[in-house]
Amino acid sequence: MRLSDRTYKILKWLIAIVLPAFITFLGVVFEAVGIAYGGTILTILAAFQTFLGTIFKTGEYRYDKDKQEERKEDVEW
């Protein structure tokens, strides 16, 4: 499946910026409120964010490779 540039950039922003910031925010709130198992919840969320980041980075490599091949095809006409 191929993503549009806009969708790609939005997903990259969500995975690299928003999700880690949100997990940090939850950590502060959990600590302030005294949520039981807050550390466990944060560990699971951080693992999920790492999982998404890894998948996205793999996809990003393929995406960049495809873009380079398209540029070569455009030049070689």
N, CA, C and O of each residue as an XYZ file, in Angstrom:
308
protein
N       0.831     -1.173      0.000
C       0.000      0.000      0.000
C       0.880      1.243      0.000
O       1.853      1.326      0.750
N       0.545      2.172     -0.814
C       1.332      3.393     -0.949
C       0.586      4.565     -0.319
O      -0.597      4.771     -0.591
N       1.270      5.324      0.512
C       0.674      6.474      1.175
C       0.970      7.744      0.393
O       1.993      7.846     -0.284
N       0.076      8.696      0.493
C       0.352     10.003     -0.096
C       1.417     10.694      0.754
O       1.631     10.323      1.908
N       2.077     11.691      0.187
C       3.097     12.428      0.934
C       2.506     13.059      2.194
O       3.139     13.064      3.250
N       1.305     13.585      2.076
C       0.653     14.235      3.223
C       0.396     13.223      4.343
O       0.685     13.502      5.506
N      -0.138     12.065      4.000
C      -0.416     11.029      4.996
C       0.879     10.550      5.643
O       0.936     10.347      6.856
N       1.901     10.374      4.840
C       3.216      9.946      5.322
C       3.761     10.938      6.345
O       4.239     10.538      7.406
N       3.691     12.223      6.031
C       4.222     13.246      6.935
C       3.417     13.328      8.227
O       3.984     13.535      9.300
N       2.110     13.167      8.130
C       1.267     13.185      9.329
C       1.595     11.999     10.231
O       1.737     12.161     11.443
N       1.715     10.818      9.650
C       2.054      9.633     10.445
C       3.431      9.768     11.087
O       3.622      9.398     12.245
N       4.369     10.291     10.341
C       5.720     10.485     10.874
C       5.681     11.431     12.074
O       6.327     11.173     13.090
N       4.933     12.515     11.960
C       4.794     13.481     13.044
C       4.123     12.843     14.264
O       4.556     13.051     15.397
N       3.072     12.070     14.025
C       2.368     11.420     15.129
C       3.264     10.433     15.875
O       3.289     10.411     17.105
N       3.995      9.623     15.121
C       4.825      8.584     15.736
C       6.067      9.173     16.402
O       6.462      8.722     17.476
N       6.685     10.174     15.777
C       7.950     10.705     16.288
C       7.780     11.807     17.333
O       8.644     11.970     18.194
N       6.689     12.561     17.276
C       6.528     13.713     18.163
C       5.354     13.542     19.134
O       5.529     13.618     20.351
N       4.175     13.313     18.591
C       2.959     13.325     19.409
C       2.916     12.157     20.392
O       2.676     12.361     21.582
N       3.140     10.955     19.916
C       3.019      9.780     20.787
C       4.013      9.800     21.956
O       3.600      9.553     23.089
N       5.306     10.081     21.732
C       6.216     10.159     22.883
C       5.834     11.272     23.867
O       5.942     11.093     25.080
N       5.389     12.419     23.343
C       4.972     13.512     24.227
C       3.746     13.112     25.041
O       3.650     13.430     26.226
N       2.820     12.420     24.408
C       1.611     11.971     25.102
C       1.948     10.952     26.191
O       1.383     11.002     27.284
N       2.856     10.039     25.899
C       3.265      9.039     26.892
C       3.934      9.727     28.084
O       3.697      9.352     29.233
N       4.764     10.725     27.814
C       5.396     11.488     28.891
C       4.348     12.214     29.730
O       4.412     12.209     30.959
N       3.389     12.835     29.058
C       2.297     13.517     29.750
C       1.544     12.547     30.662
O       1.264     12.864     31.818
N       1.221     11.375     30.141
C       0.524     10.376     30.955
C       1.353      9.967     32.170
O       0.817      9.764     33.259
N       2.661      9.851     31.972
C       3.528      9.490     33.092
C       3.453     10.499     34.222
O       3.403     10.129     35.395
N       3.445     11.773     33.866
C       3.346     12.830     34.877
C       1.979     12.785     35.564
O       1.891     12.878     36.788
N       0.930     12.645     34.780
C      -0.425     12.585     35.347
C      -0.579     11.356     36.238
O      -1.110     11.457     37.344
N      -0.121     10.204     35.769
C      -0.227      8.980     36.569
C       0.498      9.138     37.905
O      -0.003      8.709     38.944
N       1.668      9.750     37.871
C       2.443      9.951     39.097
C       1.730     10.925     40.035
O       1.672     10.694     41.243
N       1.195     11.998     39.488
C       0.522     13.008     40.307
C      -0.750     12.468     40.950
O      -1.059     12.795     42.096
N      -1.478     11.652     40.220
C      -2.754     11.136     40.708
C      -2.569      9.837     41.494
O      -3.432      9.462     42.288
N      -1.466      9.167     41.279
C      -1.207      7.908     41.976
C      -1.935      6.729     41.365
O      -2.473      5.882     42.078
N      -1.951      6.679     40.042
C      -2.617      5.592     39.324
C      -1.899      4.273     39.619
O      -0.678      4.173     39.497
N      -2.677      3.275     40.005
C      -2.103      1.946     40.222
C      -1.659      1.369     38.881
O      -2.356      1.522     37.879
N      -0.542      0.731     38.858
C       0.029      0.114     37.658
C       0.363      1.143     36.579
O       0.423      0.804     35.397
N       0.579      2.379     36.972
C       0.936      3.423     36.008
C       2.224      3.100     35.271
O       2.329      3.326     34.065
N       3.202      2.573     35.992
C       4.471      2.205     35.364
C       4.306      1.108     34.331
O       4.949      1.132     33.281
N       3.449      0.150     34.628
C       3.183     -0.939     33.683
C       2.501     -0.409     32.430
O       2.848     -0.788     31.311
N       1.533      0.466     32.632
C       0.824      1.056     31.492
C       1.794      1.839     30.613
O       1.752      1.730     29.388
N       2.664      2.627     31.238
C       3.636      3.413     30.473
C       4.621      2.522     29.724
O       4.999      2.821     28.591
N       5.032      1.434     30.355
C       5.940      0.498     29.688
C       5.293     -0.090     28.445
O       5.935     -0.196     27.400
N       4.029     -0.472     28.552
C       3.309     -1.029     27.402
C       3.167      0.017     26.301
O       3.386     -0.286     25.128
N       2.802      1.246     26.671
C       2.662      2.315     25.671
C       3.995      2.634     24.994
O       4.044      2.849     23.783
N       5.071      2.663     25.774
C       6.390      2.930     25.194
C       6.813      1.805     24.257
O       7.415      2.059     23.214
N       6.504      0.573     24.623
C       6.818     -0.558     23.741
C       6.018     -0.459     22.451
O       6.541     -0.743     21.373
N       4.756     -0.060     22.551
C       3.912      0.114     21.363
C       4.461      1.221     20.467
O       4.480      1.081     19.244
N       4.905      2.312     21.070
C       5.481      3.414     20.295
C       6.764      2.966     19.599
O       7.005      3.334     18.450
N       7.575      2.187     20.277
C       8.795      1.649     19.668
C       8.455      0.721     18.516
O       9.104      0.760     17.471
N       7.450     -0.106     18.699
C       6.973     -1.007     17.648
C       6.539     -0.211     16.413
O       6.950     -0.521     15.295
N       5.714      0.806     16.620
C       5.263      1.639     15.496
C       6.433      2.350     14.819
O       6.500      2.420     13.592
N       7.346      2.872     15.623
C       8.509      3.560     15.068
C       9.373      2.647     14.219
O       9.875      3.057     13.172
N       9.547      1.415     14.662
C      10.341      0.447     13.906
C       9.672      0.098     12.588
O      10.319      0.072     11.541
N       8.381     -0.168     12.644
C       7.644     -0.473     11.416
C       7.686      0.712     10.459
O       7.892      0.545      9.256
N       7.492      1.900     10.999
C       7.482      3.097     10.163
C       8.846      3.332      9.534
O       8.929      3.689      8.359
N       9.910      3.139     10.291
C      11.264      3.351      9.762
C      11.551      2.373      8.628
O      12.172      2.744      7.632
N      11.105      1.129      8.773
C      11.268      0.150      7.701
C      10.503      0.589      6.465
O      11.018      0.523      5.348
N       9.274      1.038      6.669
C       8.470      1.542      5.557
C       9.066      2.793      4.944
O       8.999      2.990      3.731
N       9.652      3.645      5.786
C      10.282      4.872      5.306
C      11.457      4.545      4.380
O      11.653      5.206      3.361
N      12.224      3.535      4.738
C      13.342      3.115      3.897
C      12.836      2.700      2.517
O      13.394      3.108      1.499
N      11.793      1.901      2.488
C      11.218      1.461      1.208
C      10.626      2.638      0.440
O      10.772      2.729     -0.778
N       9.963      3.528      1.151
C       9.353      4.711      0.546
C      10.426      5.576     -0.125
O      10.274      5.987     -1.275
N      11.510      5.846      0.611
C      12.597      6.653      0.058
C      13.239      5.969     -1.145
O      13.592      6.630     -2.121
N      13.389      4.662     -1.076
C      13.975      3.905     -2.185
C      13.085      4.000     -3.425
O      13.581      4.200     -4.534
N      11.773      3.856     -3.236
C      10.835      3.982     -4.359
C      10.875      5.380     -4.964
O      10.823      5.532     -6.184
N      10.967      6.396     -4.120
C      11.026      7.778     -4.611
C      12.280      8.001     -5.453
O      12.226      8.666     -6.488
N      13.408      7.447     -5.012
C      14.651      7.587     -5.769
C      14.532      6.903     -7.125
O      15.005      7.431     -8.132
N      13.908      5.741     -7.156
C      13.730      5.024     -8.417
C      12.813      5.799     -9.356
O      13.040      5.817    -10.565
N      11.781      6.440     -8.813
C      10.886      7.251     -9.639
C      11.632      8.427    -10.252
O      11.422      8.759    -11.418
N      12.497      9.054     -9.473
C      13.279     10.188     -9.982
C      14.198      9.742    -11.114
O      14.366     10.454    -12.104
N      14.793      8.560    -10.961
C      15.672      8.042    -12.008
C      14.882      7.785    -13.284
O      15.356      8.081    -14.380
N      13.679      7.236    -13.145
C      12.840      6.968    -14.318
C      12.439      8.262    -15.009
O      12.379      8.313    -16.237
N      12.164      9.304    -14.239
C      11.788     10.593    -14.817
C      12.940     11.197    -15.614
O      12.720     11.823    -16.651
N      14.150     11.011    -15.136
C      15.322     11.581    -15.803
C      15.690     10.783    -17.050
O      16.176     11.357    -18.024
N      15.469      9.488    -17.036
C      15.908      8.613    -18.117
C      14.941      8.535    -19.290
O      15.140      7.683    -20.157
N      13.950      9.333    -19.370
C      13.005      9.256    -20.474
C      13.671      9.681    -21.710
O      13.051      9.693    -22.773
